């Protein structure tokens, strides 16, 4: 049985999609799983043992381009028994349709009648978690999901991790606190730079080193965190945001003794790497996409106005993040304790 997964377009969603892959392998141990997804997701998929291969999709998020989708679909004809679609868009259903894959499974979305022949109606009360909505597509409609649920687990190769350490001249002679201060969704999900800096200062004074992760868009906030540290401490914080590839970021995050992150894609990566993780929530909620790991502390204020899921604070104060003080996160780190990095 060969299965084509049409993957999601966000880092965190792609990490959580591994729960579907695990369920498919549990049901059909000999099945081959290929994932059609943006090229940026390859480093994530290559670290999932359930995936046979990542197929790079040439179009960007939101681009229709029916001719290209038809060409890609025709190139996949005769290769798959089933397609499972994780996005709910009409666009995502075109390639499996053009590929003439016999069974095309997905949730009812944007006018996909005819494009999908195994169209499911989502009961959000029954499946409140995103991973439940992913996992359910591995089973017949209405089936009970087996528990306990699987958690994402990214597999790290020692050689690639050593190469990443060598490229940036990094040493593991002291424990690493990884900070992930970005959030592509919007400013409302970002804990203030001064709060990250206060946590960083505390750990550096304890003898730790600090590595900052994120995209090139997060490099400025990484610098803002470093600038809030006094000389002598600032040198112990390295801003890797925008400097690493995603593959290098994953491998280097696996070296962290502890991680502090906003609700972001890297939060889910850290959880899948089984790093002790403090997840900071404000405008969003862990009730839908929580970090899936055992050593996790979720820190949030739970104000009356949150979760709002707005990209920017509608009231302009961002109190759900601003009033969440560094001490709460520092105490959560202490409760978790650092974890030894495996060789």
Secondary structure, DSSP 8 states (H G I E B T S, - for coil): -EEEEE--SSHHHHHHTHHHHHHHHHH-TT-EEEEEEEGGGHHHHTT-TTEEEEEEE-S-TT---HHHHHHHHHHTTTS-SEEEE-S-SSHHHHHHHHTT-SEEEEES-SS-BTTBSEEE---TTT--SHHHHHHGGGS-TT----SS---------HHHHHHHHHHTT---SS-EEEEE---TT-GGG---HHHHHHHHHHHHHTT-EEEE---GGGHHHHHHHHHTS-TTTGGGEEE-TTTS-HHHHHHHHTT-SEEEEESSHHHHHHHHTT--EEEE-SSS-HHHH---SSSEEEE----TT-----SS-TTS--HHHHTS-HHHHHHHHHHH-------
